[in-house]
Amino acid sequence: MLAVDFILDTRFDDLPSATIHEAIRCLVDTLGVAVGGSQTQLASIIHNHAARQFCGTDAILWQDGRKASAAGAALANGMTIDALDAHDGMKLTKGHVGCGVFPSLIAVMQAEGIDDPKEFLTSIVIGYEIGTRAGIALHASACDFHTSGAWISLAAAALTARQLKLTKGQTREALGIAEYHGPRSQMMRVIDAPTMLKDGSGWGAMAGVSAAYLAQDGFTGAPAITMEDPELAKYWDDLGQNWYIEQQYIKLYPVCRWAQPAAEGALALIREHDVTADQITSVKVETFHEAKRLASIPTTTEQAQYSLPFSVAAAVVRGTIGVAEVTSDGLNDQQIIGLAKTVEIVEDDAFNDAFPARRFARTHFYLNDGRILSSAATEAQGDPENKVSDQVIWDKFRGLTTPVLGTAWSEQFLTLAQGIADAPSIKPLFELMAQAAQTKELK
C-alpha cells in the first residue's frame, strides 16, 4: 500500500527545502493559535475533562502544565487550537489538518520519549499529506459534508503508527480503525447552530492516536476505504511528489474562512473611501452558498467565529478582527452588534461555481448620504497562490501569544521554532507549550 510505505519510510532528506520551511511556518502559526485559544472557556472545560477522564503522565496539556494520556492530550490540545478559528486550512478539504497534526504528534512524541527535531519536521509533513488527501477523498466519496476530525483521525493514526514503529500491517489496521471511529460529524449543522463542538478536530486527533495504540495491541480495523478504494487511488498516487503542505492557506483573522472575503471587502472599502461605521446605514454581501449559511447574530465566542455579519461589522467598527472582537469585548460592543443586524447576505451563482477552489465575496455599503460603495470580487488574504510572508506569520504569532505569555516567551519560542531543523533537541519547544498563561480566561 503506497500510503503506508510513505508514512513509515519517508525520511527528512527526502523532503524539499521549501516543504521543510512550510512545516516551520505551519508550526509557528498553529501553536500561536493554540496559545490564543487557551484563554477561551472551551479550552478550560476540555483541559479539565482530559485531566479527569484521560488520566496519565504521558503528555502535557498546553498552557496548563497538567498531564494526561497521549490520547487525552491530543483531544484537549486539539480542541484548544480549534477554539480559536485562526489556524491554517486547505481549500479542497473545505477544512483543516494542522489543528490535529500538531497535538497528536507532540503528545505521542512526549509519551514515547522521542527527541528528534528532524523526525518532528518529517512527521509534520507526513501528517499534512495524509490528512489533506483523506479529506479530499472523503468529499469525493461521501454524501455529507463532514467536519475536519474525520480526516484528522487518519493523519493522527499515521503519525502515531510511525512514532510507535508499527509494522506495515499494523499501520494499515490503525488507519482502518481511525477511519471507522473518526468523527464523521455534520459540518453544516455547526455552521447553522454554532457551539463548542466546532470542527471535530480534537476528537479526530484522540481517535487517531487511540487507533494506533489499539493496532499495536493487535486490534484490527482495516481497510480504510478512503485510502484503499481503487476509485479514490488518484488522490494518493502523487504522495511524495505533490506536497499539499505547501497548498494550505493562512488565516489572518479568528473567524471562519468563508466569512473572511466579505470582511476583506469591507476593509478595502474603508481604506479606499475613508468611511466610518457611523456613515453606514446597512451592508449587503454577495457570496457563495456556504458563506450565506454563516448568518447568525452571535451571543457567544463560538457563534461569533461562524458569523459573517458579525465578522464584517467587527472589521468595520474596529478596523480588524482579533481575539478581543470574538470574545466578550466585541460581543458586548453594541455598535458592532447593531451594524451586524443590518447585513444582508445573498448568493451569487458565479461565486457558487468557483467554490471550493476559490471563495469570493462582494461587499456593498449603503451610506446615510445616499451613496452605495461596492468592493471588487474579493478573496481572503493568505491563500497559497498568494502566500503571506514569513514576517506576517511571525507577527501574527506575537499578536496571539504576547498578551497570554509575554514577550520573552514569544521571542524564545520563535527563535527555537525557526532553528528547529538544526536543533539538538525538541524538548525545549515542547516544554514552552506547558507554561501556564499569565492572563485570565476569556469568555
QUITABEL-V118240 format. One line per field, one symbol per residue. ss: DSSP state (@ for helix, = for strand, . for the rest). phi: phi as a letter, one per 40 degrees, with the letter a starting at -180 (. if undefined). A space follows every 10 residues. Layout:
ss = ???
phi = ???
This chain:
ss = .@@@@@@@@. .@@@..@@@@ @@@@@@@@@@ @@@@@@@... @@@@@@@@@@ @@@.....== ......==.@ @@@@@@@@@@ @@......== @@@.=..@@@ @@@@@@@@@@ @@....@@@@ @@@@@@@@@@ @@@@@@@@@@ @....=..@@ @@@@@@@@@@ @@@@...@@@ @@@@@@@@@@ @....=@@@@ @@........ @@@@@@@@@@ @@@@@@.... ....@@@@.@ @@@@@..... ...@@@@.=. ......@@@@ @@@@@@@@@@ @@@...@@@= =======.@@ @@........ @@@@@..@@@ @@@@@@@@.. ..@@@@.@@@ @..@@@@@@@ ..=====.@@ @@@@...... =======... .===...=.. ...@@@...@ @@@@@@@@@@ @@@@@.@@@@ @@@@@@@@.@ @@....@@@@ @@@....... ...
phi = .dccdcccbc bdcccccccc ccccdcdccc cccdcccccc cdcccccccc ccbbcibcac ccfagcbacd cccccccccc cccbcbccab dccfabbdcb cccccccccc ccgcbadccd cccdcdcccc cccccccccc bbcbccccdc cddccccccc dcccfccccc cccccccccc cccccccccc ccbcaccfbg cccccccccc dccccdchcb acccccbbcd cbcccbcbdg bbccccbccb ccbcbddccc dccccccccc ccbfcbdccc cabbbcacdc ccccbcccbb dccccbbcdc cccccccbga bbcdccbddc cccccccccd cccbbbcbcc cccccccbbb abbbbbcccg cbbbcccbbc cgcccacccd ccccccdccc cdccbgcccd cccdccccbc cbccacddcc ccccccccbc ccb
